[in-house]
């Protein structure tokens, strides 16, 4: 509404409501000044203003309601036009009401006369709203119609949704995720990183695979389960189809019949918060966001992951959230003493003494400074290797990991062998 438009009835009443209290306690001179001012502002008759200020401020309800100006013929026409335009709002319907009615009349949907045309041209949006609201006919918009829900018989519906608690102390509860190395172009075939992270200890298993087909995922899990120093008790992936499919699910159940399989809520990355954090700190921080899609890059990335696997699990301390406290300065998180994933694993009874000795001997045999230099060298090599581009595709059989030959072994002289 423009500033120059005359005041509406409601606006006049609001203005007089401001003067009502002052007028009651004013003397004769002050009342005259207030009346003159009110008449000038509201453009109402002086007697009407006096009647309102000295009597009832609120509007009196009408004793006999005003008769309808638009009859059933107009209402029926409005409903037909509204239905044909998918029940758009009255503000959009009113400007095109007459032209749309003429168009429908041309196709035989309506019968118009001059009297009806005049009423359709003069009808207001408020009247159109009342006609649509008070109509007995159902007003279902096609634009908002939802598809009927089909009965969910998929594998995903059988897997329970939950979050692994951060205070979990028992090793074996793993969060799963994949990291795509497609760069800015997701077309074609490219490398993926499959990661399993134990919530209790921070132990991470990473392996590079080509694509996310069930064959590549099964081969990656075969390698991880072969190398894993303790048995998994729970696998907790997101809702991605690379995890939730019959082939991978069957593999998990065949290897570990008693294993618990859960999943996170759809589109909730925080449900897999630990592995998502590791995706950034362990993978993206070292590998970056470049595209990796060639066999030389796959071989180099696997060699790099063999060393990152040792570097993270044996030497890099991790902190675990203990509690959250609300202070005057906001939410404060408390963490326990930083320990390596191996040290956290050794504090539990998950593995036997022989396995503990093997892992300790493996750590003693490795020079962490030289290991870091080797990781740095492999990263430089990896980033210099060319891509084959999204138009070419790798042969799956060239990317298979031989799980019978472990990538990391311990020789008799306690030196590390990495193939």
The 8 nearest C-alpha neighbors of each residue, nearest first, counted from 0:
[[1, 2, 4, 3, 5, 6, 7, 10],
 [2, 0, 3, 4, 5, 6, 7, 10],
 [1, 3, 4, 0, 5, 6, 7, 10],
 [2, 4, 1, 5, 0, 6, 7, 40],
 [5, 3, 1, 2, 6, 0, 7, 10],
 [6, 4, 7, 3, 2, 41, 42, 1],
 [7, 5, 10, 11, 4, 8, 41, 9],
 [6, 8, 10, 9, 11, 5, 12, 4],
 [9, 7, 11, 10, 12, 6, 13, 41],
 [8, 10, 12, 11, 7, 13, 6, 14],
 [9, 11, 13, 7, 12, 8, 6, 14],
 [12, 10, 14, 8, 13, 9, 41, 15],
 [13, 11, 9, 15, 14, 10, 16, 8],
 [14, 12, 16, 10, 11, 15, 9, 17],
 [13, 15, 11, 16, 17, 12, 10, 18],
 [16, 14, 18, 12, 17, 13, 19, 11],
 [15, 17, 13, 19, 14, 18, 12, 56],
 [16, 18, 15, 14, 19, 13, 20, 21],
 [19, 17, 15, 21, 16, 20, 22, 14],
 [20, 18, 16, 22, 52, 21, 17, 15],
 [19, 21, 23, 22, 18, 24, 17, 16],
 [20, 22, 18, 23, 19, 24, 25, 17],
 [21, 23, 25, 19, 20, 24, 30, 18],
 [24, 22, 20, 21, 25, 19, 53, 52],
 [23, 25, 22, 21, 26, 20, 30, 19],
 [26, 24, 22, 29, 30, 23, 21, 27],
 [27, 25, 29, 28, 30, 24, 22, 23],
 [26, 28, 30, 29, 31, 25, 32, 22],
 [29, 27, 31, 30, 26, 32, 25, 33],
 [28, 30, 32, 26, 31, 27, 25, 33],
 [31, 29, 33, 27, 32, 28, 25, 22],
 [32, 30, 34, 28, 29, 33, 35, 27],
 [33, 31, 29, 35, 30, 34, 36, 28],
 [32, 34, 30, 36, 31, 35, 37, 29],
 [35, 33, 37, 31, 36, 32, 30, 38],
 [36, 34, 32, 38, 33, 37, 31, 39],
 [35, 37, 33, 39, 34, 38, 32, 40],
 [38, 36, 34, 40, 39, 35, 41, 33],
 [39, 37, 42, 35, 41, 43, 36, 40],
 [38, 40, 36, 37, 42, 41, 35, 43],
 [41, 39, 37, 38, 42, 36, 43, 11],
 [40, 42, 43, 38, 39, 37, 11, 6],
 [43, 41, 38, 39, 40, 44, 37, 6],
 [44, 42, 41, 38, 45, 47, 48, 39],
 [43, 45, 47, 46, 48, 38, 42, 41],
 [44, 46, 48, 47, 38, 49, 43, 34],
 [45, 47, 49, 48, 44, 50, 43, 51],
 [48, 46, 50, 44, 45, 49, 51, 43],
 [47, 49, 45, 51, 46, 50, 52, 44],
 [50, 48, 46, 52, 47, 51, 53, 45],
 [51, 49, 47, 48, 53, 54, 52, 46],
 [50, 52, 48, 54, 49, 56, 53, 55],
 [53, 51, 49, 19, 50, 54, 48, 56],
 [54, 52, 50, 51, 49, 55, 23, 19],
 [55, 53, 51, 50, 52, 56, 49, 57],
 [54, 56, 57, 51, 53, 52, 58, 50],
 [55, 57, 51, 54, 58, 52, 16, 19],
 [58, 56, 55, 59, 12, 51, 16, 60],
 [59, 57, 60, 56, 55, 12, 61, 51],
 [58, 60, 61, 57, 55, 62, 56, 51],
 [59, 61, 62, 58, 63, 57, 64, 55],
 [60, 62, 63, 64, 59, 65, 58, 66],
 [63, 61, 60, 64, 59, 65, 58, 66],
 [64, 62, 61, 65, 66, 60, 59, 67],
 [65, 63, 61, 66, 62, 67, 60, 68],
 [64, 66, 63, 67, 61, 68, 62, 60],
 [65, 67, 64, 68, 63, 69, 70, 61],
 [68, 66, 69, 70, 65, 64, 71, 126],
 [67, 69, 66, 70, 65, 118, 122, 73],
 [70, 68, 67, 73, 71, 74, 118, 72],
 [71, 69, 72, 73, 68, 74, 67, 75],
 [70, 72, 74, 73, 75, 69, 76, 130],
 [71, 73, 75, 70, 74, 76, 69, 115],
 [72, 74, 76, 75, 71, 70, 69, 77],
 [75, 73, 71, 77, 76, 72, 130, 78],
 [76, 74, 78, 72, 73, 77, 71, 79],
 [75, 77, 73, 79, 74, 78, 80, 72],
 [76, 78, 74, 80, 75, 79, 81, 73],
 [79, 77, 81, 75, 76, 80, 82, 74],
 [78, 80, 82, 76, 81, 77, 83, 75],
 [79, 81, 83, 77, 82, 78, 100, 76],
 [82, 80, 86, 78, 84, 79, 83, 77],
 [83, 81, 85, 79, 86, 84, 80, 78],
 [82, 84, 80, 81, 85, 79, 86, 78],
 [83, 85, 81, 82, 86, 87, 80, 92],
 [86, 84, 82, 140, 83, 87, 81, 141],
 [87, 85, 81, 82, 84, 140, 88, 138],
 [86, 88, 85, 92, 84, 91, 89, 81],
 [89, 87, 91, 90, 92, 86, 128, 81],
 [88, 90, 92, 124, 91, 128, 93, 127],
 [91, 89, 88, 92, 124, 93, 94, 87],
 [92, 90, 89, 88, 93, 87, 94, 95],
 [91, 93, 89, 90, 95, 96, 94, 88],
 [92, 94, 96, 95, 90, 91, 124, 89],
 [95, 93, 96, 92, 91, 90, 97, 98],
 [96, 94, 98, 93, 92, 97, 99, 91],
 [97, 95, 93, 99, 98, 92, 94, 100],
 [96, 98, 100, 99, 119, 95, 120, 101],
 [97, 99, 101, 95, 100, 96, 102, 94],
 [100, 98, 102, 96, 101, 97, 95, 103],
 [99, 101, 97, 103, 102, 98, 104, 96],
 [102, 100, 104, 98, 99, 103, 97, 105],
 [101, 103, 99, 105, 100, 104, 98, 106],
 [104, 102, 100, 106, 108, 105, 101, 109],
 [103, 105, 109, 107, 101, 106, 108, 102],
 [104, 106, 102, 103, 107, 101, 108, 109],
 [107, 105, 103, 104, 108, 102, 109, 101],
 [106, 108, 104, 105, 109, 103, 110, 102],
 [107, 109, 103, 104, 106, 110, 105, 79],
 [110, 108, 104, 107, 103, 111, 100, 76],
 [109, 111, 104, 112, 108, 107, 103, 105],
 [112, 110, 115, 109, 116, 104, 113, 101],
 [113, 111, 115, 114, 116, 110, 117, 109],
 [112, 114, 116, 115, 117, 111, 118, 119],
 [113, 115, 117, 116, 112, 118, 111, 119],
 [114, 116, 118, 112, 117, 113, 111, 119],
 [117, 115, 113, 119, 114, 118, 112, 120],
 [118, 116, 120, 114, 115, 119, 113, 121],
 [117, 119, 121, 115, 120, 116, 122, 114],
 [120, 118, 116, 122, 117, 121, 97, 115],
 [119, 121, 117, 118, 122, 97, 116, 96],
 [122, 120, 118, 119, 117, 123, 116, 93],
 [123, 121, 119, 120, 118, 126, 124, 127],
 [122, 124, 126, 125, 121, 127, 93, 89],
 [125, 123, 127, 89, 126, 90, 93, 128],
 [126, 124, 128, 127, 123, 129, 89, 122],
 [127, 125, 129, 128, 123, 124, 130, 122],
 [126, 128, 124, 130, 125, 129, 89, 131],
 [129, 127, 125, 131, 126, 130, 89, 132],
 [130, 128, 126, 132, 127, 131, 133, 125],
 [129, 131, 127, 133, 128, 132, 134, 74],
 [132, 130, 128, 134, 129, 133, 127, 78],
 [131, 133, 129, 134, 130, 128, 135, 127],
 [134, 132, 130, 131, 129, 135, 128, 136],
 [133, 135, 131, 136, 132, 130, 137, 78],
 [136, 134, 137, 133, 132, 131, 138, 130],
 [135, 137, 134, 138, 78, 131, 133, 139],
 [138, 136, 139, 135, 134, 140, 131, 82],
 [139, 137, 136, 140, 86, 82, 131, 85],
 [138, 140, 137, 141, 144, 86, 143, 85],
 [141, 139, 142, 143, 85, 86, 144, 138],
 [140, 142, 144, 143, 139, 85, 145, 86],
 [141, 143, 140, 144, 85, 145, 139, 86],
 [144, 142, 141, 140, 145, 139, 146, 85],
 [143, 145, 141, 142, 140, 146, 139, 147],
 [146, 144, 147, 143, 148, 142, 141, 140],
 [145, 147, 148, 144, 149, 143, 141, 142],
 [148, 146, 149, 145, 144, 150, 151, 143],
 [149, 147, 146, 150, 151, 145, 152, 144],
 [150, 148, 151, 147, 146, 152, 153, 145],
 [149, 151, 152, 148, 153, 147, 156, 154],
 [150, 152, 153, 149, 156, 148, 155, 154],
 [153, 151, 150, 156, 154, 157, 155, 149],
 [154, 152, 155, 156, 151, 157, 150, 244],
 [153, 155, 157, 156, 152, 158, 244, 243],
 [154, 156, 153, 158, 157, 243, 238, 244],
 [157, 155, 154, 158, 153, 151, 152, 159],
 [156, 158, 155, 154, 159, 153, 152, 151],
 [159, 157, 155, 156, 261, 262, 260, 160],
 [160, 158, 261, 262, 157, 161, 156, 260],
 [161, 159, 262, 263, 261, 264, 158, 162],
 [160, 162, 263, 262, 261, 159, 163, 264],
 [163, 161, 270, 164, 263, 160, 271, 262],
 [162, 164, 165, 161, 167, 172, 198, 270],
 [165, 163, 166, 167, 162, 198, 161, 199],
 [164, 166, 167, 163, 198, 320, 199, 321],
 [165, 167, 164, 168, 321, 199, 320, 319],
 [168, 166, 199, 165, 164, 169, 198, 163],
 [169, 167, 199, 166, 170, 200, 198, 165],
 [168, 170, 167, 199, 171, 172, 347, 349],
 [171, 169, 199, 172, 200, 168, 197, 349],
 [170, 172, 231, 232, 173, 197, 230, 233],
 [173, 171, 233, 197, 232, 170, 198, 231],
 [174, 172, 197, 234, 196, 195, 171, 233],
 [173, 175, 235, 196, 195, 236, 274, 234],
 [176, 174, 236, 195, 235, 194, 173, 196],
 [175, 177, 194, 236, 193, 274, 195, 178],
 [176, 178, 193, 192, 194, 191, 179, 175],
 [177, 179, 192, 191, 180, 193, 176, 278],
 [180, 178, 191, 181, 177, 190, 192, 189],
 [179, 181, 290, 190, 291, 191, 182, 189],
 [182, 180, 290, 185, 179, 189, 184, 183],
 [183, 181, 290, 289, 288, 184, 180, 185],
 [182, 184, 181, 185, 290, 289, 288, 180],
 [183, 185, 186, 182, 181, 389, 290, 187],
 [186, 184, 181, 183, 187, 182, 389, 189],
 [187, 185, 389, 184, 188, 181, 390, 189],
 [186, 188, 389, 390, 189, 185, 392, 391],
 [189, 187, 392, 210, 389, 292, 186, 393],
 [188, 190, 292, 210, 181, 291, 209, 180],
 [191, 189, 209, 292, 180, 210, 291, 208],
 [192, 190, 179, 208, 178, 180, 207, 210],
 [191, 193, 207, 178, 177, 206, 208, 194],
 [192, 194, 177, 206, 205, 176, 207, 191],
 [195, 193, 205, 204, 176, 175, 177, 192],
 [194, 196, 175, 204, 174, 203, 173, 205],
 [197, 195, 203, 173, 174, 202, 274, 201],
 [196, 198, 173, 201, 202, 172, 199, 200],
 [199, 197, 201, 200, 172, 173, 196, 167],
 [200, 198, 168, 170, 167, 197, 169, 201],
 [199, 201, 340, 343, 202, 197, 198, 344],
 [200, 202, 197, 340, 198, 199, 196, 203],
 [203, 201, 340, 197, 200, 196, 312, 204],
 [204, 202, 196, 195, 201, 205, 197, 312],
 [203, 205, 195, 194, 196, 223, 308, 202],
 [206, 204, 194, 193, 203, 304, 195, 192],
 [205, 207, 193, 192, 219, 208, 304, 301],
 [208, 206, 192, 301, 191, 193, 300, 190],
 [209, 207, 191, 190, 215, 192, 210, 219],
 [208, 210, 190, 191, 189, 215, 398, 211],
 [211, 209, 190, 189, 191, 212, 188, 208],
 [210, 212, 241, 215, 216, 213, 209, 191],
 [213, 211, 215, 214, 210, 216, 241, 209],
 [212, 214, 216, 215, 217, 247, 241, 246],
 [215, 213, 217, 212, 216, 218, 211, 246],
 [214, 216, 218, 212, 213, 217, 211, 208],
 [217, 215, 213, 219, 218, 214, 220, 211],
 [216, 218, 220, 214, 219, 215, 213, 221],
 [217, 219, 221, 215, 216, 220, 214, 222],
 [218, 220, 216, 222, 217, 221, 215, 223],
 [219, 221, 223, 217, 222, 218, 224, 216],
 [222, 220, 218, 224, 219, 223, 217, 225],
 [221, 223, 402, 225, 219, 220, 224, 226],
 [224, 222, 220, 226, 225, 221, 227, 219],
 [223, 225, 227, 221, 226, 222, 220, 230],
 [224, 226, 222, 223, 227, 221, 402, 405],
 [227, 225, 223, 224, 228, 222, 405, 407],
 [226, 228, 224, 229, 225, 223, 230, 204],
 [229, 227, 226, 230, 350, 354, 225, 224],
 [230, 228, 227, 350, 231, 349, 171, 170],
 [229, 231, 171, 232, 228, 227, 224, 255],
 [232, 230, 171, 233, 172, 229, 173, 258],
 [233, 231, 171, 258, 172, 259, 230, 234],
 [232, 234, 259, 172, 258, 260, 231, 173],
 [235, 233, 260, 173, 174, 172, 261, 236],
 [234, 236, 174, 261, 262, 175, 173, 260],
 [237, 235, 175, 262, 174, 176, 234, 238],
 [236, 238, 263, 262, 239, 235, 176, 175],
 [239, 237, 265, 243, 240, 262, 236, 263],
 [240, 238, 241, 237, 242, 243, 236, 176],
 [239, 241, 243, 242, 244, 238, 211, 237],
 [240, 242, 239, 211, 243, 213, 212, 244],
 [243, 241, 240, 239, 244, 247, 236, 238],
 [242, 244, 240, 241, 239, 155, 238, 248],
 [245, 243, 246, 247, 242, 240, 248, 241],
 [244, 246, 248, 247, 249, 243, 154, 250],
 [247, 245, 249, 248, 244, 250, 213, 217],
 [246, 248, 250, 249, 245, 244, 217, 251],
 [247, 249, 245, 251, 250, 246, 244, 252],
 [250, 248, 252, 246, 247, 251, 245, 253],
 [249, 251, 247, 253, 248, 252, 254, 246],
 [252, 250, 248, 254, 249, 253, 255, 247],
 [251, 253, 256, 255, 249, 250, 254, 248],
 [254, 252, 250, 251, 255, 256, 249, 248],
 [253, 255, 251, 252, 250, 256, 249, 224],
 [254, 256, 252, 258, 257, 253, 251, 231],
 [257, 255, 252, 258, 253, 254, 251, 259],
 [258, 256, 255, 259, 252, 232, 233, 254],
 [257, 259, 232, 255, 233, 256, 260, 252],
 [260, 258, 233, 232, 234, 261, 257, 235],
 [259, 261, 234, 233, 235, 258, 158, 262],
 [262, 260, 235, 159, 158, 160, 234, 161],
 [261, 263, 160, 235, 236, 237, 161, 159],
 [264, 262, 237, 160, 270, 161, 265, 162],
 [263, 265, 267, 160, 266, 262, 270, 237],
 [266, 264, 267, 238, 263, 237, 268, 262],
 [265, 267, 268, 264, 238, 263, 237, 269],
 [268, 266, 269, 265, 264, 270, 263, 271],
 [269, 267, 270, 271, 266, 272, 275, 263],
 [270, 268, 272, 271, 267, 275, 273, 263],
 [269, 271, 268, 263, 272, 162, 267, 264],
 [272, 270, 269, 268, 273, 274, 275, 174],
 [271, 273, 269, 275, 270, 274, 276, 268],
 [274, 272, 276, 275, 271, 277, 198, 174],
 [273, 275, 277, 276, 272, 196, 271, 174],
 [276, 274, 278, 272, 277, 273, 271, 279],
 [275, 277, 273, 274, 278, 279, 272, 280],
 [278, 276, 280, 274, 279, 281, 275, 273],
 [279, 277, 275, 282, 276, 281, 280, 274],
 [278, 280, 283, 277, 276, 282, 281, 284],
 [279, 281, 277, 284, 278, 282, 276, 283],
 [280, 282, 277, 278, 279, 284, 283, 285],
 [283, 281, 278, 285, 284, 286, 279, 280],
 [282, 284, 287, 279, 286, 285, 278, 281],
 [283, 285, 280, 282, 279, 287, 281, 286],
 [284, 286, 282, 283, 287, 281, 378, 280],
 [287, 285, 283, 282, 284, 288, 378, 289],
 [286, 288, 283, 284, 289, 285, 282, 180],
 [287, 289, 182, 180, 283, 290, 286, 181],
 [290, 288, 182, 287, 291, 180, 181, 286],
 [289, 291, 182, 181, 180, 292, 288, 386],
 [290, 292, 180, 190, 189, 386, 296, 293],
 [291, 293, 189, 190, 386, 387, 188, 290],
 [294, 292, 296, 386, 295, 387, 297, 291],
 [293, 295, 297, 296, 298, 292, 398, 393],
 [296, 294, 298, 297, 293, 299, 384, 381],
 [295, 297, 299, 293, 294, 298, 300, 381],
 [296, 298, 294, 300, 295, 299, 301, 293],
 [299, 297, 295, 301, 296, 300, 294, 302],
 [298, 300, 296, 302, 301, 297, 381, 295],
 [301, 299, 303, 297, 302, 298, 296, 304],
 [300, 302, 304, 298, 303, 299, 207, 297],
 [303, 301, 299, 305, 300, 304, 298, 306],
 [302, 304, 300, 301, 306, 305, 377, 299],
 [305, 303, 307, 301, 306, 302, 308, 300],
 [306, 304, 302, 308, 303, 307, 301, 309],
 [305, 307, 309, 308, 304, 303, 310, 374],
 [306, 308, 304, 310, 309, 305, 311, 303],
 [309, 307, 305, 306, 311, 310, 304, 312],
 [310, 308, 306, 307, 312, 313, 311, 305],
 [309, 311, 307, 314, 308, 313, 312, 306],
 [312, 310, 315, 308, 309, 313, 314, 307],
 [311, 313, 340, 309, 202, 341, 310, 314],
 [314, 312, 341, 309, 310, 311, 339, 362],
 [313, 315, 310, 311, 339, 312, 316, 367],
 [314, 316, 311, 339, 313, 310, 317, 312],
 [317, 315, 339, 338, 337, 314, 318, 340],
 [316, 318, 337, 338, 339, 315, 319, 340],
 [319, 317, 337, 335, 334, 336, 338, 320],
 [318, 320, 334, 335, 321, 317, 337, 336],
 [319, 321, 334, 322, 333, 335, 318, 165],
 [322, 320, 334, 333, 335, 319, 166, 323],
 [321, 323, 333, 332, 320, 324, 334, 331],
 [322, 324, 332, 331, 333, 330, 325, 321],
 [325, 323, 331, 330, 326, 332, 322, 333],
 [324, 326, 330, 329, 331, 323, 327, 328],
 [327, 325, 329, 328, 330, 324, 331, 323],
 [328, 326, 329, 325, 330, 331, 324, 323],
 [327, 329, 326, 330, 325, 331, 324, 332],
 [330, 328, 326, 327, 325, 331, 324, 332],
 [329, 331, 325, 324, 326, 332, 323, 328],
 [332, 330, 324, 323, 325, 329, 333, 326],
 [333, 331, 323, 322, 324, 334, 330, 320],
 [332, 334, 322, 321, 320, 323, 331, 335],
 [335, 333, 320, 321, 319, 318, 332, 336],
 [334, 336, 319, 318, 321, 337, 320, 333],
 [335, 337, 338, 318, 334, 319, 317, 316],
 [338, 336, 318, 317, 316, 335, 339, 319],
 [339, 337, 316, 317, 342, 336, 340, 343],
 [338, 340, 316, 342, 341, 315, 317, 314],
 [341, 339, 200, 202, 312, 343, 201, 342],
 [340, 342, 344, 339, 343, 313, 312, 345],
 [343, 341, 345, 339, 344, 340, 338, 346],
 [344, 342, 340, 200, 346, 341, 345, 339],
 [343, 345, 341, 342, 346, 347, 200, 340],
 [344, 346, 342, 347, 343, 341, 355, 348],
 [347, 345, 343, 344, 342, 348, 341, 349],
 [348, 346, 345, 349, 344, 343, 350, 169],
 [349, 347, 350, 346, 351, 345, 344, 352],
 [348, 350, 347, 229, 351, 170, 344, 169],
 [351, 349, 348, 354, 229, 355, 352, 228],
 [350, 352, 354, 353, 355, 349, 348, 356],
 [353, 351, 355, 354, 356, 350, 357, 348],
 [352, 354, 356, 355, 351, 357, 350, 358],
 [353, 355, 357, 356, 352, 351, 350, 358],
 [356, 354, 352, 358, 353, 357, 359, 351],
 [355, 357, 359, 353, 354, 358, 360, 352],
 [358, 356, 354, 360, 355, 359, 361, 353],
 [357, 359, 361, 355, 360, 356, 354, 362],
 [360, 358, 356, 362, 361, 357, 355, 363],
 [361, 359, 363, 357, 358, 362, 356, 364],
 [360, 362, 358, 364, 359, 363, 357, 409],
 [361, 363, 359, 364, 360, 365, 313, 358],
 [364, 362, 360, 361, 365, 359, 366, 413],
 [363, 365, 414, 361, 362, 413, 360, 415],
 [366, 364, 362, 363, 367, 361, 415, 414],
 [365, 367, 369, 368, 370, 364, 363, 362],
 [368, 366, 370, 369, 365, 371, 310, 314],
 [369, 367, 371, 370, 366, 372, 373, 365],
 [368, 370, 372, 371, 366, 367, 373, 365],
 [371, 369, 367, 373, 368, 372, 366, 374],
 [370, 372, 374, 368, 373, 369, 367, 375],
 [373, 371, 375, 369, 374, 370, 376, 368],
 [372, 374, 376, 370, 371, 375, 377, 369],
 [375, 373, 371, 377, 372, 376, 303, 378],
 [374, 376, 372, 378, 373, 377, 371, 379],
 [375, 377, 373, 379, 374, 378, 372, 380],
 [378, 376, 380, 374, 379, 375, 303, 381],
 [377, 379, 381, 375, 380, 376, 374, 382],
 [380, 378, 376, 382, 377, 381, 383, 375],
 [381, 379, 377, 383, 378, 382, 376, 384],
 [380, 382, 378, 384, 383, 379, 377, 296],
 [383, 381, 379, 380, 384, 378, 385, 289],
 [382, 384, 380, 381, 379, 385, 378, 296],
 [383, 385, 381, 382, 296, 380, 386, 295],
 [386, 384, 383, 387, 293, 296, 382, 291],
 [385, 387, 388, 293, 292, 291, 384, 290],
 [386, 388, 293, 391, 292, 385, 389, 390],
 [389, 387, 386, 390, 391, 292, 187, 293],
 [388, 390, 187, 186, 391, 188, 387, 392],
 [391, 389, 388, 187, 392, 387, 186, 188],
 [392, 390, 389, 388, 387, 393, 187, 188],
 [391, 393, 188, 394, 187, 390, 389, 387],
 [394, 392, 395, 391, 188, 293, 294, 397],
 [393, 395, 397, 396, 392, 398, 209, 294],
 [396, 394, 398, 397, 393, 399, 209, 215],
 [395, 397, 398, 399, 394, 393, 400, 215],
 [396, 398, 395, 394, 399, 393, 294, 400],
 [397, 399, 395, 396, 400, 209, 394, 208],
 [400, 398, 396, 397, 401, 395, 218, 215],
 [401, 399, 402, 398, 218, 222, 219, 404],
 [402, 400, 403, 404, 399, 222, 405, 218],
 [403, 401, 222, 404, 400, 405, 221, 225],
 [404, 402, 401, 405, 225, 222, 400, 406],
 [403, 405, 402, 401, 406, 400, 407, 418],
 [406, 404, 407, 403, 402, 408, 226, 225],
 [405, 407, 418, 417, 404, 408, 305, 416],
 [408, 406, 417, 405, 416, 305, 409, 415],
 [409, 407, 416, 415, 405, 410, 406, 417],
 [408, 410, 415, 413, 414, 416, 361, 411],
 [411, 409, 413, 412, 414, 408, 415, 416],
 [410, 412, 413, 409, 414, 415, 408, 360],
 [411, 413, 410, 414, 409, 364, 415, 360],
 [414, 412, 410, 411, 364, 409, 360, 415],
 [415, 413, 364, 412, 410, 409, 416, 365],
 [414, 416, 409, 408, 417, 364, 413, 410],
 [417, 415, 408, 407, 409, 418, 414, 410],
 [418, 416, 407, 406, 415, 408, 305, 302],
 [417, 406, 416, 407, 302, 405, 305, 404]]
